Amino acid sequence: LPVVFWFQPNIKPGQCWCFRGFWGQVVIKLPARIWPRAVTVHHVSKADSPSSSISSTPKDISVYGLDDEGEATLLGTFSYNIDGEAHQVFPLKV
């Protein structure tokens, strides 16, 4: 079954959870070990954006997994296409 994370409930365009500056980091600790196969990024489309701009959309994204000792393994890197669909799925290394 897919694992879904919402960082903030009831998000509407213009009321996003954002980072300061040009890069950020999120760490999600789960209660059990998982083997993710893909990451889905959903961002408001240009048409639905209050300003008609989505220039602050996360573009270049890296996903790491941490083992029990805290060692990081790169699971995938990808770029969100701001001219593509709002909902984009990126496969990870299995």
C-alpha positions in Angstrom: 0.0 0.0 0.0 1.2 3.5 -0.7 2.5 5.6 2.3 1.1 9.1 2.0 2.5 12.1 3.9 0.7 15.5 4.1 2.9 18.0 5.7 0.0 20.3 6.4 -3.7 19.5 6.3 -6.2 21.4 4.1 -3.6 23.2 2.0 -4.9 25.7 -0.5 -3.0 27.5 -3.1 -1.0 30.4 -1.5 -1.1 28.7 1.9 1.9 26.3 1.4 4.5 24.9 3.6 7.7 26.4 2.4 11.4 26.7 3.0 13.4 29.8 3.4 16.1 30.3 0.8 16.9 28.1 -2.2 17.1 24.7 -0.6 15.6 22.7 2.2 15.6 19.3 3.8 12.9 17.1 5.2 13.4 14.1 7.4 10.6 11.6 7.9 11.1 8.9 10.5 8.7 6.0 10.2 7.8 3.5 12.9 8.7 0.6 10.7 11.2 -0.2 7.9 9.8 0.4 4.3 11.2 -0.1 0.8 9.8 2.8 -1.2 9.5 2.3 -4.9 8.5 5.8 -5.9 8.0 9.4 -4.7 5.1 11.5 -5.8 5.3 15.2 -5.9 2.1 17.2 -6.2 2.3 21.0 -6.6 -0.3 23.5 -7.6 -0.5 24.1 -11.3 0.1 27.5 -12.9 -3.6 27.7 -13.7 -4.6 27.2 -10.1 -1.9 29.4 -8.6 -3.2 32.7 -7.1 -0.3 34.6 -8.7 -0.3 32.4 -11.9 3.4 31.7 -11.0 4.9 28.5 -9.6 8.5 29.7 -9.6 9.0 28.5 -6.0 8.1 24.9 -6.9 10.8 22.4 -5.7 12.6 21.5 -8.9 15.7 19.3 -8.2 15.0 16.7 -5.6 17.1 14.0 -4.0 15.7 11.2 -1.9 17.8 9.3 0.6 17.1 6.3 2.9 18.6 6.0 6.3 19.6 2.6 7.8 19.5 1.7 11.5 22.9 3.4 12.0 21.8 6.6 10.3 23.9 6.0 7.2 22.3 7.6 4.1 21.8 5.8 0.8 20.8 7.7 -2.3 17.5 6.3 -3.6 17.0 8.7 -6.5 17.4 12.2 -7.9 14.8 13.8 -10.2 13.6 17.1 -11.4 10.0 18.3 -11.1 8.8 19.7 -14.5 6.9 22.9 -13.7 5.5 22.8 -17.2 4.2 19.2 -16.7 1.3 17.7 -14.8 0.8 19.0 -11.2 1.0 15.3 -10.0 4.4 13.7 -10.9 5.7 10.2 -9.9 9.4 9.4 -9.8 10.7 5.9 -9.5 13.4 5.2 -6.9 16.2 2.6 -6.9 15.0 -0.6 -5.4 
